[in-house]
Amino acid sequence: MYQWHRGRGKKPRSIEARPAPGRPRRLSDAQERKLRKLLVTGAQAAGFANDLWTCRRVRELIRKECGVSYHLNHLPKLLRRLGFSPQRPIRRAVERDERAIQRWRTREWPLIKKKPRK
């Protein structure tokens, strides 16, 4: 049986916690909180034509509000860290009438639906 660490006294230097290597983050914690608030308020509130957030729009917002430049390929990682996930808009016709569809499903569809043989 191996004994890696007996647990008595001080920990050996080799198993002490160390910060993860890598490049430091570009946005501070305060800037990330500000960005999260701006994203939640919507793209229209940030001055865009509609409420759809794209990576290009987020990059533009970060550059305008924080003065930091990001590459488009790194924004999804930042957005995931902030708690956002990619969403696809549901494509539906503007003229769609939900009440008419529900009426058709409950009244007309059962009349034309194929019945099982006995």
Phi and psi restraints in degrees (value plus and minus 20) as a CYANA .aco file:
   2 TYR   PHI    -112.1   -72.1
   2 TYR   PSI     127.3   167.3
   3 GLN   PHI    -141.7  -101.7
   3 GLN   PSI      86.8   126.8
   4 TRP   PHI     -99.7   -59.7
   4 TRP   PSI     -59.7   -19.7
   5 HIS   PHI    -171.2  -131.2
   5 HIS   PSI     104.9   144.9
   6 ARG   PHI     -95.9   -55.9
   6 ARG   PSI     -41.7    -1.7
   7 GLY   PHI      67.1   107.1
   7 GLY   PSI     -15.9    24.1
   8 ARG   PHI    -120.7   -80.7
   8 ARG   PSI     117.3   157.3
   9 GLY   PHI      54.1    94.1
   9 GLY   PSI    -170.0  -130.0
  10 LYS   PHI    -102.2   -62.2
  10 LYS   PSI     131.7   171.7
  11 LYS   PHI     -90.8   -50.8
  11 LYS   PSI     123.9   163.9
  12 PRO   PHI     -83.0   -43.0
  12 PRO   PSI     127.2   167.2
  13 ARG   PHI     -77.1   -37.1
  13 ARG   PSI     -49.8    -9.8
  14 SER   PHI     -89.4   -49.4
  14 SER   PSI     -40.4    -0.4
  15 ILE   PHI    -130.0   -90.0
  15 ILE   PSI      -8.8    31.2
  16 GLU   PHI     -90.9   -50.9
  16 GLU   PSI     131.6   171.6
  17 ALA   PHI     -87.5   -47.5
  17 ALA   PSI     115.8   155.8
  18 ARG   PHI    -149.8  -109.8
  18 ARG   PSI     131.2   171.2
  19 PRO   PHI     -85.4   -45.4
  19 PRO   PSI     129.5   169.5
  20 ALA   PHI     -87.7   -47.7
  20 ALA   PSI     118.2   158.2
  21 PRO   PHI     -93.0   -53.0
  21 PRO   PSI     142.7   182.7
  22 GLY   PHI     111.2   151.2
  22 GLY   PSI     152.4   192.4
  23 ARG   PHI     -89.2   -49.2
  23 ARG   PSI     119.8   159.8
  24 PRO   PHI     -86.6   -46.6
  24 PRO   PSI     135.1   175.1
  25 ARG   PHI     -85.3   -45.3
  25 ARG   PSI     129.2   169.2
  26 ARG   PHI    -103.6   -63.6
  26 ARG   PSI     -50.9   -10.9
  27 LEU   PHI    -122.9   -82.9
  27 LEU   PSI     117.6   157.6
  28 SER   PHI     -94.4   -54.4
  28 SER   PSI     151.0   191.0
  29 ASP   PHI     -80.6   -40.6
  29 ASP   PSI     -60.9   -20.9
  30 ALA   PHI     -84.2   -44.2
  30 ALA   PSI     -60.3   -20.3
  31 GLN   PHI     -86.9   -46.9
  31 GLN   PSI     -58.1   -18.1
  32 GLU   PHI     -86.3   -46.3
  32 GLU   PSI     -59.8   -19.8
  33 ARG   PHI     -82.9   -42.9
  33 ARG   PSI     -62.5   -22.5
  34 LYS   PHI     -82.8   -42.8
  34 LYS   PSI     -63.5   -23.5
  35 LEU   PHI     -82.8   -42.8
  35 LEU   PSI     -62.5   -22.5
  36 ARG   PHI     -79.9   -39.9
  36 ARG   PSI     -63.2   -23.2
  37 LYS   PHI     -82.8   -42.8
  37 LYS   PSI     -62.8   -22.8
  38 LEU   PHI     -84.4   -44.4
  38 LEU   PSI     -59.8   -19.8
  39 LEU   PHI     -86.9   -46.9
  39 LEU   PSI     -57.9   -17.9
  40 VAL   PHI     -88.7   -48.7
  40 VAL   PSI     -55.4   -15.4
  41 THR   PHI     -88.2   -48.2
  41 THR   PSI     -39.6     0.4
  42 GLY   PHI      88.2   128.2
  42 GLY   PSI     138.0   178.0
  43 ALA   PHI     -91.7   -51.7
  43 ALA   PSI     -53.9   -13.9
  44 GLN   PHI     -84.7   -44.7
  44 GLN   PSI     -58.7   -18.7
  45 ALA   PHI     -85.3   -45.3
  45 ALA   PSI     -45.4    -5.4
  46 ALA   PHI    -106.5   -66.5
  46 ALA   PSI     -21.5    18.5
  47 GLY   PHI      83.4   123.4
  47 GLY   PSI      -8.0    32.0
  48 PHE   PHI    -114.6   -74.6
  48 PHE   PSI     142.1   182.1
  49 ALA   PHI     -86.9   -46.9
  49 ALA   PSI     -56.2   -16.2
  50 ASN   PHI    -153.7  -113.7
  50 ASN   PSI     159.4   199.4
  51 ASP   PHI    -113.0   -73.0
  51 ASP   PSI       5.5    45.5
  52 LEU   PHI    -115.9   -75.9
  52 LEU   PSI     100.0   140.0
  53 TRP   PHI    -108.5   -68.5
  53 TRP   PSI     105.9   145.9
  54 THR   PHI    -137.0   -97.0
  54 THR   PSI     145.3   185.3
  55 CYS   PHI     -81.4   -41.4
  55 CYS   PSI     -57.6   -17.6
  56 ARG   PHI     -83.1   -43.1
  56 ARG   PSI     -61.1   -21.1
  57 ARG   PHI     -87.7   -47.7
  57 ARG   PSI     -60.9   -20.9
  58 VAL   PHI     -84.2   -44.2
  58 VAL   PSI     -61.8   -21.8
  59 ARG   PHI     -80.4   -40.4
  59 ARG   PSI     -63.3   -23.3
  60 GLU   PHI     -84.0   -44.0
  60 GLU   PSI     -61.0   -21.0
  61 LEU   PHI     -83.1   -43.1
  61 LEU   PSI     -64.5   -24.5
  62 ILE   PHI     -82.8   -42.8
  62 ILE   PSI     -62.6   -22.6
  63 ARG   PHI     -83.9   -43.9
  63 ARG   PSI     -61.4   -21.4
  64 LYS   PHI     -91.9   -51.9
  64 LYS   PSI     -64.6   -24.6
  65 GLU   PHI    -105.4   -65.4
  65 GLU   PSI     -54.4   -14.4
  66 CYS   PHI    -134.1   -94.1
  66 CYS   PSI     -33.3     6.7
  67 GLY   PHI      51.9    91.9
  67 GLY   PSI       4.4    44.4
  68 VAL   PHI    -137.2   -97.2
  68 VAL   PSI     117.3   157.3
  69 SER   PHI    -122.6   -82.6
  69 SER   PSI     112.3   152.3
  70 TYR   PHI    -141.0  -101.0
  70 TYR   PSI     128.2   168.2
  71 HIS   PHI    -100.6   -60.6
  71 HIS   PSI     125.7   165.7
  72 LEU   PHI     -76.8   -36.8
  72 LEU   PSI     -54.5   -14.5
  73 ASN   PHI     -90.6   -50.6
  73 ASN   PSI     -37.8     2.2
  74 HIS   PHI    -115.7   -75.7
  74 HIS   PSI     -30.7     9.3
  75 LEU   PHI     -87.3   -47.3
  75 LEU   PSI     -58.4   -18.4
  76 PRO   PHI     -78.2   -38.2
  76 PRO   PSI     -57.3   -17.3
  77 LYS   PHI     -84.7   -44.7
  77 LYS   PSI     -63.9   -23.9
  78 LEU   PHI     -82.7   -42.7
  78 LEU   PSI     -64.7   -24.7
  79 LEU   PHI     -84.6   -44.6
  79 LEU   PSI     -58.2   -18.2
  80 ARG   PHI     -83.3   -43.3
  80 ARG   PSI     -60.8   -20.8
  81 ARG   PHI     -83.7   -43.7
  81 ARG   PSI     -51.0   -11.0
  82 LEU   PHI    -101.4   -61.4
  82 LEU   PSI     -24.7    15.3
  83 GLY   PHI      78.8   118.8
  83 GLY   PSI      -8.4    31.6
  84 PHE   PHI    -120.7   -80.7
  84 PHE   PSI     132.9   172.9
  85 SER   PHI    -151.6  -111.6
  85 SER   PSI     133.9   173.9
  86 PRO   PHI     -86.7   -46.7
  86 PRO   PSI     116.7   156.7
  87 GLN   PHI    -148.0  -108.0
  87 GLN   PSI     121.2   161.2
  88 ARG   PHI    -125.5   -85.5
  88 ARG   PSI     111.8   151.8
  89 PRO   PHI     -87.7   -47.7
  89 PRO   PSI     124.2   164.2
  90 ILE   PHI     -96.6   -56.6
  90 ILE   PSI     105.7   145.7
  91 ARG   PHI    -111.0   -71.0
  91 ARG   PSI      92.6   132.6
  92 ARG   PHI    -157.6  -117.6
  92 ARG   PSI     129.7   169.7
  93 ALA   PHI     -87.3   -47.3
  93 ALA   PSI     122.8   162.8
  94 VAL   PHI     -84.4   -44.4
  94 VAL   PSI     -53.0   -13.0
  95 GLU   PHI     -99.2   -59.2
  95 GLU   PSI     -21.6    18.4
  96 ARG   PHI     -79.0   -39.0
  96 ARG   PSI     111.6   151.6
  97 ASP   PHI    -133.3   -93.3
  97 ASP   PSI      82.9   122.9
  98 GLU   PHI     -83.6   -43.6
  98 GLU   PSI     -57.5   -17.5
  99 ARG   PHI     -86.1   -46.1
  99 ARG   PSI     -60.8   -20.8
 100 ALA   PHI     -85.1   -45.1
 100 ALA   PSI     -58.4   -18.4
 101 ILE   PHI     -85.0   -45.0
 101 ILE   PSI     -64.9   -24.9
 102 GLN   PHI     -83.4   -43.4
 102 GLN   PSI     -60.7   -20.7
 103 ARG   PHI     -81.6   -41.6
 103 ARG   PSI     -64.6   -24.6
 104 TRP   PHI     -83.3   -43.3
 104 TRP   PSI     -61.6   -21.6
 105 ARG   PHI     -84.5   -44.5
 105 ARG   PSI     -57.9   -17.9
 106 THR   PHI    -106.8   -66.8
 106 THR   PSI     -50.1   -10.1
 107 ARG   PHI    -122.7   -82.7
 107 ARG   PSI     -73.1   -33.1
 108 GLU   PHI    -105.0   -65.0
 108 GLU   PSI     -60.6   -20.6
 109 TRP   PHI     -79.6   -39.6
 109 TRP   PSI     -65.3   -25.3
 110 PRO   PHI     -81.1   -41.1
 110 PRO   PSI     -48.0    -8.0
 111 LEU   PHI     -94.1   -54.1
 111 LEU   PSI     -52.9   -12.9
 112 ILE   PHI    -120.1   -80.1
 112 ILE   PSI     -28.4    11.6
 113 LYS   PHI     -86.0   -46.0
 113 LYS   PSI     118.5   158.5
 114 LYS   PHI     -88.1   -48.1
 114 LYS   PSI     110.4   150.4
 115 LYS   PHI    -112.0   -72.0
 115 LYS   PSI     125.5   165.5
 116 PRO   PHI     -91.0   -51.0
 116 PRO   PSI     126.6   166.6
 117 ARG   PHI     -91.9   -51.9
 117 ARG   PSI     130.6   170.6
